[in-house]
Amino acid sequence: MNAITGQIQNFIEDLRGAGISVSPGSVEECYRSLILTEWSSEAVFYTILFCTLLKESAFIAIFQEIYNRHFHYFKINQPESEEEFRRLNAINFNIIGFGQANSGKKSDQEGQKNNNHQSYQRQVDSKNHYKDLFALDFYTATYSASVEDIRKMEQLIPLLGKRMASKMIIKKRRHQTGNFDFRRTIRSSMSTGGVPMEILVRKKVREKPVIFALCDVSWSCLHFSYFSLSLVYLLEKFYRQARSFAFIDETDEITSIIKRESHSHLRPKVLTEANVCGNSGYTNYGQSLSSFYNQYGKDLSHKSYVLIFGDARTNWFGTNPYVLKDIQRRVKRVYWFNPEPKDEWGSGDSEILIYKKYCTRVFECCNLGQLAQAISDIV
């Protein structure tokens, strides 16, 4: 174990020693986030540790003090390998007394949320990895897939965007064929003695919508939201305008980040530059919807489509459905894209059935294939 992994382990132990509860689920989130991001910058490194290991705002000062003790003058380098972090993760479980059989027990609310998704993890032959990445469900990608598989999924995004664009162009042409215009055809035929030399049609004009995309960027929806944002922006020519927003328990606009960064660099940039964590640090849909509406509700209009990407798992916080109702009244369409299977909707802290009442349509988007089809259907 090299210096950086040893420092991380000691840091976690000192947090616990200072009375900060760091659950196995939080440690797992931390290690996997470090695996999946470029964190040679200390700002990114600090943000990952802060967002994954600290769950109570009351301990921020203690967290920062312990962080400075361990890392302030410490040179931060990239991890030596994914296997090293997986080994460190296993060591951590053993230290705090959790065997493999009990590793699913989390002490905090975010851990309870993660438990709801363990049933989606698929067993695969390690020699083959995941053969069909279009059908790989997002929760498996988040909790079980290797970095190699995630990178391969990212490489599929441009190809998938081209396929979606082709289908949407065909769909658009079909809708623009128009209907027979009887009156114009008869009027035109008067110049030829009443013989209709040209059949005229009424052309359908479909106005391009203004897109407002709201994405849950908490750990459980990590890959789902970033893949969704990437696909939305690859289809930007089909919209009048596209604006994006990220949230955990606060909402912040990230349109400028999306426009300047490639899809593979979105995660660390959103974590470090967007104000998505409020007082609790837990996913809070009610608070996030309110935050969005209070800040940006004035920009909504009858030309707007609001797209929400997330599982609607509220950590038992208030849902504030009336906010979504107000949003629905001001816009043309509200679409919700949920990465959970339909048979899990409404279970535990899932409040999607409440929000569904104020949506034009709710899509089941468990994998890239379903996500691409759903986004193609709305325009």
VMD Tcl script that draws the C-alpha trace (Angstrom):
set ca {
  {0.00 0.00 0.00}
  {1.60 3.26 -1.10}
  {1.57 6.59 0.72}
  {-1.70 8.02 -0.61}
  {-3.82 4.94 0.12}
  {-2.32 4.75 3.60}
  {-3.14 8.41 4.20}
  {-6.75 7.90 3.12}
  {-7.14 4.94 5.46}
  {-5.65 6.86 8.39}
  {-7.84 9.85 7.57}
  {-11.02 7.72 7.71}
  {-9.96 6.21 11.04}
  {-9.32 9.67 12.51}
  {-12.75 10.87 11.32}
  {-14.37 8.00 13.19}
  {-12.20 8.67 16.20}
  {-13.46 12.27 16.25}
  {-17.07 11.08 16.36}
  {-17.90 11.42 12.66}
  {-19.93 8.45 11.48}
  {-18.43 7.04 8.27}
  {-20.40 4.02 7.09}
  {-19.12 1.22 4.83}
  {-21.41 2.57 2.11}
  {-19.79 6.00 2.34}
  {-16.30 4.50 2.17}
  {-17.29 2.49 -0.90}
  {-18.64 5.65 -2.56}
  {-15.38 7.44 -1.79}
  {-13.14 4.77 -3.27}
  {-15.22 4.30 -6.40}
  {-15.39 8.06 -6.96}
  {-11.61 8.25 -6.72}
  {-11.33 5.40 -9.22}
  {-13.63 7.08 -11.72}
  {-12.30 10.64 -11.63}
  {-9.11 12.52 -12.44}
  {-8.25 13.87 -8.99}
  {-4.65 15.01 -9.25}
  {-6.04 18.46 -8.45}
  {-6.40 18.91 -4.67}
  {-9.73 20.72 -5.17}
  {-11.21 17.63 -6.83}
  {-9.62 15.30 -4.27}
  {-11.00 17.32 -1.32}
  {-14.47 17.55 -2.90}
  {-14.68 13.78 -3.38}
  {-13.74 13.10 0.25}
  {-16.06 15.84 1.54}
  {-19.11 14.77 -0.52}
  {-18.80 11.04 0.15}
  {-17.53 10.80 3.74}
  {-19.24 13.73 5.50}
  {-23.01 13.45 5.96}
  {-23.69 16.02 8.69}
  {-22.98 19.73 8.28}
  {-22.36 20.10 12.02}
  {-19.01 18.31 11.60}
  {-17.62 20.43 8.74}
  {-15.08 22.24 10.92}
  {-13.81 18.97 12.44}
  {-13.62 17.38 8.98}
  {-11.56 20.28 7.62}
  {-9.23 20.22 10.60}
  {-8.53 16.49 10.19}
  {-8.19 16.90 6.41}
  {-5.57 19.63 6.83}
  {-3.70 17.43 9.27}
  {-3.47 14.61 6.72}
  {-3.41 16.21 3.27}
  {-2.80 19.96 3.36}
  {0.92 19.64 2.62}
  {0.65 16.19 1.10}
  {1.42 15.66 -2.59}
  {-1.65 14.13 -4.22}
  {-1.04 11.62 -7.01}
  {-3.34 9.41 -9.01}
  {-4.08 5.94 -7.53}
  {-1.80 3.14 -8.61}
  {-4.61 0.82 -9.68}
  {-8.29 0.01 -9.33}
  {-7.33 -3.28 -7.64}
  {-5.46 -1.40 -4.89}
  {-8.54 0.61 -3.95}
  {-10.74 -2.49 -4.02}
  {-8.26 -4.17 -1.65}
  {-8.30 -1.11 0.63}
  {-12.09 -1.18 0.61}
  {-12.07 -4.80 1.77}
  {-9.56 -3.97 4.52}
  {-11.82 -1.18 5.78}
  {-14.82 -3.53 6.04}
  {-12.78 -5.98 8.11}
  {-11.44 -3.28 10.44}
  {-14.87 -2.11 11.52}
  {-16.19 -5.63 11.99}
  {-18.24 -6.14 8.84}
  {-17.84 -9.43 7.01}
  {-18.97 -9.99 3.44}
  {-22.34 -11.29 4.61}
  {-23.11 -8.04 6.42}
  {-21.39 -5.56 4.12}
  {-24.77 -4.37 2.84}
  {-25.76 -2.90 6.24}
  {-25.30 0.85 6.21}
  {-25.81 3.10 9.20}
  {-26.78 6.32 7.43}
  {-29.69 7.28 5.21}
  {-27.66 7.23 2.01}
  {-26.61 3.70 2.90}
  {-30.28 2.71 3.24}
  {-30.86 4.17 -0.19}
  {-28.02 2.07 -1.62}
  {-29.51 -1.09 -0.13}
  {-32.60 -0.63 -2.27}
  {-30.48 -0.99 -5.36}
  {-28.43 -4.06 -4.56}
  {-31.02 -6.30 -6.17}
  {-30.09 -4.85 -9.58}
  {-26.51 -6.08 -9.47}
  {-25.91 -8.73 -12.08}
  {-23.52 -11.68 -11.77}
  {-21.27 -11.94 -14.82}
  {-18.37 -14.06 -15.98}
  {-15.29 -12.05 -15.06}
  {-13.59 -13.16 -18.27}
  {-16.35 -11.67 -20.41}
  {-17.13 -8.55 -18.38}
  {-20.44 -7.06 -19.54}
  {-20.94 -8.03 -23.17}
  {-24.01 -5.91 -23.93}
  {-23.29 -2.47 -22.48}
  {-26.48 -1.06 -24.02}
  {-28.46 -3.44 -21.78}
  {-26.31 -3.04 -18.64}
  {-28.51 -1.45 -15.97}
  {-27.24 1.75 -14.44}
  {-27.19 0.50 -10.85}
  {-24.90 -2.35 -11.83}
  {-22.71 0.19 -13.60}
  {-22.58 2.28 -10.42}
  {-22.01 -0.48 -7.88}
  {-20.36 -3.39 -9.71}
  {-18.98 -2.51 -13.14}
  {-15.26 -2.00 -13.63}
  {-13.69 1.28 -14.71}
  {-12.98 -0.36 -18.06}
  {-16.68 -1.08 -18.58}
  {-17.62 2.51 -17.66}
  {-15.09 3.88 -20.12}
  {-16.50 1.61 -22.83}
  {-19.99 2.91 -22.08}
  {-18.70 6.48 -22.41}
  {-17.23 5.61 -25.81}
  {-20.66 4.44 -26.96}
  {-22.28 7.83 -26.30}
  {-21.25 9.56 -29.60}
  {-22.36 6.52 -31.62}
  {-25.63 6.36 -29.73}
  {-26.18 10.08 -30.30}
  {-25.79 9.64 -34.07}
  {-28.28 6.77 -34.11}
  {-30.79 8.80 -32.11}
  {-30.35 11.81 -34.39}
  {-31.00 9.69 -37.49}
  {-34.21 8.28 -36.01}
  {-35.40 11.73 -34.95}
  {-34.77 13.18 -38.42}
  {-36.88 10.41 -39.99}
  {-39.57 11.02 -37.38}
  {-39.50 14.77 -38.05}
  {-39.87 14.30 -41.82}
  {-42.79 11.96 -41.29}
  {-44.57 14.53 -39.14}
  {-43.96 17.26 -41.72}
  {-45.70 15.46 -44.59}
  {-48.89 17.44 -43.86}
  {-52.57 17.00 -44.74}
  {-54.46 17.69 -47.95}
  {-55.47 21.38 -48.14}
  {-58.78 21.30 -50.05}
  {-59.43 25.05 -50.20}
  {-55.99 26.04 -51.47}
  {-56.05 23.25 -54.04}
  {-59.45 24.40 -55.44}
  {-58.37 28.05 -55.52}
  {-55.21 27.10 -57.35}
  {-57.18 25.06 -59.91}
  {-59.25 28.14 -60.98}
  {-56.36 29.33 -63.13}
  {-56.44 26.05 -65.09}
  {-60.17 25.87 -65.71}
  {-60.97 24.02 -62.49}
  {-58.49 21.23 -63.20}
  {-56.30 20.64 -60.08}
  {-52.81 20.54 -61.58}
  {-51.15 20.61 -58.13}
  {-52.21 19.04 -54.87}
  {-51.49 21.39 -51.99}
  {-51.05 20.33 -48.38}
  {-50.94 22.02 -45.00}
  {-47.43 21.62 -43.65}
  {-47.11 20.78 -40.00}
  {-44.79 23.10 -38.11}
  {-43.39 21.65 -34.90}
  {-41.80 24.35 -32.85}
  {-38.51 23.42 -31.26}
  {-38.82 23.25 -27.45}
  {-36.66 24.91 -24.83}
  {-35.18 22.13 -22.69}
  {-34.63 22.36 -18.93}
  {-32.82 19.18 -17.82}
  {-32.66 18.52 -14.04}
  {-30.29 15.76 -12.99}
  {-29.79 13.95 -9.69}
  {-25.99 13.73 -9.36}
  {-25.91 11.81 -6.08}
  {-23.97 8.55 -6.05}
  {-26.86 6.20 -6.86}
  {-27.73 8.14 -10.03}
  {-24.16 9.10 -10.91}
  {-23.70 7.35 -14.27}
  {-27.34 7.59 -15.27}
  {-27.42 11.38 -14.97}
  {-24.14 12.02 -16.74}
  {-24.98 9.72 -19.62}
  {-28.37 11.45 -19.84}
  {-26.81 14.91 -19.99}
  {-24.40 13.78 -22.68}
  {-27.20 12.42 -24.87}
  {-29.37 15.52 -24.39}
  {-26.58 17.78 -25.59}
  {-25.67 15.59 -28.55}
  {-29.21 16.26 -29.78}
  {-29.04 20.01 -29.16}
  {-29.91 20.87 -32.77}
  {-33.42 19.52 -32.19}
  {-34.07 22.09 -29.44}
  {-34.37 25.85 -29.49}
  {-32.25 25.97 -26.36}
  {-30.98 23.46 -23.80}
  {-30.18 24.31 -20.18}
  {-28.97 21.83 -17.58}
  {-29.18 21.75 -13.79}
  {-27.63 19.41 -11.22}
  {-28.86 18.70 -7.70}
  {-28.40 16.64 -4.56}
  {-30.26 18.77 -2.03}
  {-29.71 22.11 -3.81}
  {-30.01 22.90 -7.52}
  {-27.44 24.78 -9.58}
  {-27.22 25.48 -13.31}
  {-24.38 23.65 -15.09}
  {-25.09 24.66 -18.70}
  {-21.71 26.37 -19.10}
  {-19.89 23.29 -17.77}
  {-21.71 21.02 -20.22}
  {-20.86 23.22 -23.19}
  {-17.15 23.41 -22.51}
  {-16.44 19.89 -21.19}
  {-16.51 16.51 -22.93}
  {-18.97 13.94 -21.55}
  {-16.10 11.97 -19.97}
  {-15.02 14.97 -17.85}
  {-18.38 16.05 -16.49}
  {-18.27 14.24 -13.12}
  {-15.32 16.02 -11.49}
  {-16.24 19.40 -12.98}
  {-19.80 19.30 -11.66}
  {-18.58 18.15 -8.24}
  {-16.11 20.99 -7.88}
  {-17.87 23.87 -9.65}
  {-21.60 23.40 -9.01}
  {-23.38 24.24 -5.75}
  {-25.40 21.02 -5.40}
  {-24.95 20.22 -1.69}
  {-26.95 22.10 0.91}
  {-27.21 21.62 4.65}
  {-27.93 17.90 4.75}
  {-25.79 16.52 1.92}
  {-28.45 13.83 1.29}
  {-30.55 13.56 -1.84}
  {-33.63 15.70 -1.25}
  {-36.03 15.98 -4.18}
  {-38.49 18.28 -2.45}
  {-35.80 20.79 -1.53}
  {-34.11 20.50 -4.94}
  {-37.33 21.12 -6.86}
  {-38.05 24.15 -4.68}
  {-34.51 25.42 -5.20}
  {-34.90 25.09 -8.99}
  {-38.30 26.77 -9.11}
  {-37.32 29.65 -6.83}
  {-34.21 30.44 -8.87}
  {-35.27 29.64 -12.42}
  {-39.07 29.38 -12.43}
  {-39.34 32.83 -14.05}
  {-37.59 31.44 -17.15}
  {-40.18 28.70 -17.74}
  {-42.82 29.17 -20.44}
  {-45.35 27.28 -22.58}
  {-42.45 26.53 -24.97}
  {-40.47 24.71 -22.27}
  {-39.98 21.00 -21.68}
  {-38.74 20.07 -18.20}
  {-36.79 16.80 -18.14}
  {-36.06 15.25 -14.74}
  {-33.46 12.48 -14.49}
  {-33.49 10.63 -11.16}
  {-34.93 7.77 -9.12}
  {-37.17 9.96 -6.89}
  {-35.76 8.33 -3.74}
  {-36.14 11.10 -1.19}
  {-34.32 9.76 1.88}
  {-37.67 10.33 3.65}
  {-37.48 14.10 3.22}
  {-40.57 16.05 2.19}
  {-41.60 15.59 -1.45}
  {-43.11 19.08 -2.08}
  {-45.20 17.79 -5.03}
  {-47.02 21.13 -5.26}
  {-43.77 22.62 -6.62}
  {-43.78 20.15 -9.50}
  {-47.46 20.98 -10.01}
  {-46.56 24.68 -10.32}
  {-43.81 23.80 -12.79}
  {-46.26 21.70 -14.83}
  {-48.68 24.63 -15.07}
  {-46.03 26.92 -16.53}
  {-44.51 24.60 -19.16}
  {-45.65 22.57 -22.14}
  {-44.40 19.16 -21.00}
  {-42.81 17.53 -17.92}
  {-40.99 14.26 -18.51}
  {-39.40 12.12 -15.79}
  {-36.71 9.54 -16.60}
  {-36.30 6.94 -13.84}
  {-33.37 4.45 -13.78}
  {-35.30 2.01 -11.56}
  {-37.50 -0.84 -12.89}
  {-41.21 -0.09 -12.67}
  {-41.85 -2.84 -10.12}
  {-39.67 -0.90 -7.64}
  {-41.49 2.41 -8.08}
  {-43.16 3.42 -4.84}
  {-41.16 1.03 -2.66}
  {-39.28 2.29 0.39}
  {-38.50 6.00 0.02}
  {-39.35 6.07 -3.70}
  {-41.91 8.84 -4.29}
  {-42.12 8.58 -8.08}
  {-45.83 7.68 -7.93}
  {-46.57 11.00 -6.22}
  {-44.54 12.97 -8.76}
  {-46.02 10.99 -11.65}
  {-49.35 12.81 -11.22}
  {-47.72 16.02 -12.44}
  {-45.72 14.56 -15.34}
  {-46.71 14.26 -18.99}
  {-45.00 10.88 -18.96}
  {-42.61 8.89 -16.77}
  {-40.09 6.65 -18.54}
  {-38.42 3.52 -17.21}
  {-34.75 3.97 -18.19}
  {-32.75 1.15 -16.63}
  {-30.03 1.08 -19.29}
  {-28.54 3.03 -22.20}
  {-30.91 1.43 -24.71}
  {-34.04 2.44 -22.81}
  {-32.64 5.90 -22.07}
  {-31.86 6.60 -25.72}
  {-35.34 5.46 -26.81}
  {-37.04 7.61 -24.16}
  {-35.14 10.79 -25.06}
  {-35.84 10.18 -28.76}
  {-39.57 9.88 -28.04}
  {-40.03 13.31 -26.49}
  {-39.16 15.45 -29.53}
}
mol new
graphics top color blue
foreach p $ca { graphics top sphere $p radius 0.5 }
foreach p [lrange $ca 0 end-1] q [lrange $ca 1 end] { graphics top cylinder $p $q radius 0.2 }
display resetview
